[in-house]
């Protein structure tokens, strides 16, 4: 689907060392694969070919027939990936970028999206891999592509620890999610509100909550139990997410502390803060009531 993230996927594959061709006429694909240039003694460079309803000569049934024929060749290993997205989210993206949908002409964007969805139904139903990007950020989608197509995916478990704000939605790719909203909220302290979980004063405030120390220890011990098990089962990627209301204080501090604790235990987590750079959390968390401190 146009707007579902094809460009992001192709860039992600290119970063992994793939050769990339976008909007290549599918009828010419067999000739492309037979073109000389690869040394017979070397493994060929993986090739990703992106196409959509704008591609010259696009015909879903013809695409399916062509790819089926190529799949039968013993010298070709071929995978088909379809990128989908909910219509409402596609419409939001088009309105945000003020782009015109290729199939809408002078009609509303929703009309073009519906026409395209009907056109692509056979491809969606037939594709081997389907990714719905409705809830994905660009980084989320790139992470999925790395998980599925990176050659190093089987060499060990890649560990990611992130923070996020529930007010902006759940992270779609997290394996384990811990809700830290039971902790006292620094947002209600006027001096701490502009700061983040990376600031010492906010950290001191959260540590003083009687529930923090025991909860943190239990979560850490659970992770130390589970992570080796995930690795033994061959899981290539593990994403652990900590959430609070706005994704600015409690989740950030906890994620930072957990990443440090796991590093001391021999792990090498990547630390991400999804909403730390977003607009002020005040609008998400609301104004305090006189009796509301949490």
N, C-alpha and C positions, 0 to 999 in steps of 0.2 A: 504494500500500500504506500502511495506517495505520502511522505511525511512521517513514515514509521521508523526511519533511521537507517536507510540503506547506505547513505554516505558515511555515517558513523561506523557501521559495520565494516565497510571497505577500508576505511582508514585504520581501524583496529587490526584488520588482517594484514594490511601493508606494514604496520608496525611490527608484526610477528614475522615479517620476511616474505610474505606472499607477494606474487605478482598480481596486479589489479587491473581489470578492464571494466569500464562502466558503460552501460547502454550499448553493448556489442550485439549486432544482429545475430540472433540465435541460429538462423539458417546457415551461417558461415562458421559455426562452432567446430564442426568436424575438420574443416580445412585448417583452422587455427591449431587444433591439437596435432595435426599431421605435419605442421610446418617444421622444417629442420632447424637446428640450433642448440638442442640439448645434447650434451655428450652422453653417449650410451653408457659409459662407466659410472656416471654420476646420477644420484637421485634427482629427478626433475624438481624445479621450484614449484611449490604449490600455487595454483592459479585460482583466483576468485573472479567470477564474471557476474556483475550486477546488471539487472535489467528490470524495467517496470513498464507500465502501460504506455509510456512515451517512446519506448524503444522502437526503431524502425521495423516495420513488418510484424509487430507484436500480435500474436494469436495464441491464446492459452493452450488450445488443443494441439496446435502445431508444436508449441514448446514442449509439451508433455511427450509427444511422439518422438521428437528429436532427442530429448534427453533419455528416453527409454532405450532408443537405439544405441546411444553412446554407452549406456550402462552395461550393455551386453558385450562390449569390447573387453578382452582380457587385459589390455594394457592401460585401462582407464579406471581409476577409483573415483567415483562421483557421488557427491552429496548435494541434496537440494534443501535450501533454507528459505522459508517464507516468513517475512516480517509483517506482522499484523498490528493493529492498534484500534481501540474503540473509536467509533465515529465521533463521539462528542469530544474526545481528546484531540483527534485529528482536526476537527473544526476549530478548536481552541488554538491549536498551533498555527493554523492558517491565518486566523484572525490576528494573532499576535505578531506574525511576520508580515501580514498584509500581502501575502502572495496569492495569486489566482490559481485555482485548481485547474489542471490541464484538461479535465473532462467537463468542467463547469461552463466554459464559454462565458456568456453574460448572465448565467444563472447563479443562484447562491452556492456557496461552497458545499453545503450539505448535499445538494443535488449531484455535484461532481463526485463526492465521496461515495454516495450510494450507487451511482453508475459504475464506478471503479470496483466497488465491492462485488457487485453482481458479475462483472467481467472476470474478476480474479478468482471467483469461487472454485472453479475446477483446479486451479493451481494450489490454492490453500488446502483443499481436501487431499491433494495428491502428494504434497511436499513431505519429505522425510522428517524435517525438523521445523517446528513452528515456534516462533518467539513473539509473544505479545508485549509490545513496548509501552503500553498505556500508562503504567506506573513507573517507568524507568526514566532516570536522568541519563544524559549522555555517558556519564561515568559508569552507571549501572550496566548499560548495554555493552560498553567496551569490556567490562569485567566478565560478562557472560561469554563474549566471543573468546576472550583469553582462556576461560575455563574449558570451552569446547574444542578449541583449535590450536592452543599452544603446544608445541612439541614437548615442552618441559613439564607438561601437566602431570605426568606420572612419576616425576623424579622426587616427589615429596609433597607434603601438605603446605599450601600457602595460607597463612593465617592473617586475617584482617580483623581489626577491632575498630568499631566506629561509634560515633554518637549521632543522635538525631532528635528531632522534635516531633512528638506525636501530633501536634497541631498541623504539621505539614505532611502527615501521612506516614504509614509504616514503611520501612525499607523493604522493597520487594524481594531482595536476594539474601536476606539474613538467614542463617541456619539456626541461630539461637538469639532470642531477644529478651532483654531484661529491662523491666519497667522500674525506673528509679523515682517515680513520682511519690513514693511513700516517704521520701526524705523531706526535711524542712527546706523550703524554697527560698534561696537567696534573692529571688526577684522582689520579694516584699520588703527587703531592706533597701532604702533609698541610696545608701552609700555603695551597696554591692550590685545594684541593678545594672549599672553601665558596664560592669566588669564581666568576666567570663570564668569558666571553670579552670582556665589556665592561670588565673591570678591567685596569688597566695592567700589573700583575704577570703576569697570565695572558698578555697580549699579548707581553710581553718573553720569556716562556718559549717561546712558540710560534715567535717570530721566530728564536730561537737554534737551532732545528732546521735542520740544513744543507739539508734538502729544501724548506723552506717558500718561500724567496725565488724559486727557479727555478720551482717548481710554480705559485706564485701568478702570476708573470709570464706563464707560458705560458697559463694559464687566462684571464687578463685579455686577452692578445693574441687568443686564440681568440674571446672574446666580442666584442671590437671588430671582428673580421672578420665574425662571424655576425649581430650585431644589425642593421646596415644592410641585410643581405640579407633578414632576416626582414621588415623594414619594406617593402622593395621588393616582396616577395611579398604584401603586404597582410595580414600576420599582426597581429591587433589586440592580442594579449596574449602576453607571453613571461614565463615563470616559471623562474628559475634557483635551484636549491636546493643548499645545502651541508650535508652530513651528517657526523656523528660518532656515537659510541656513544650518549651520553645527550642530545646536543643542548644542551650547556651551555657547553663550552669552545671546542674547535677549530672547530666549524662556526659558532658565533656570532662568533668573532673574524674568521674568513675572510670571512663574509658582510658584516660591518661594513666590513672593509678593501676588499672588492670594490665595495660600494656607493659608498664614498668615491672609489675610483679611477674608476669609471664616471661619477660626477658631474663629476669634473675633465675628463672627455672629452666632456661635453656632454649626458649622459643624466640622466634624473630618476627613478631607481628608488624604489619603495616597499620599505621594509625590514621584514621580519616574522621573529620568532623563535618558532617553533611550540612548542618545549618548554622555553623558558627559565623560564617560570613554573610548570612542572610540579613534582611532588614530587622530592625529592633524587635525583640520578642515581646515588648510591651503590648503591642496590638494583638498578639496571640494569647497572652496570659491574662489580659484584662487589667482593670483597675482594682486595687485591694479594697475589700470592705473593712470596716473598723475591727471586726472580730475575726478576720481572715488573715492568718499568718502563714499558711501553708499552701 
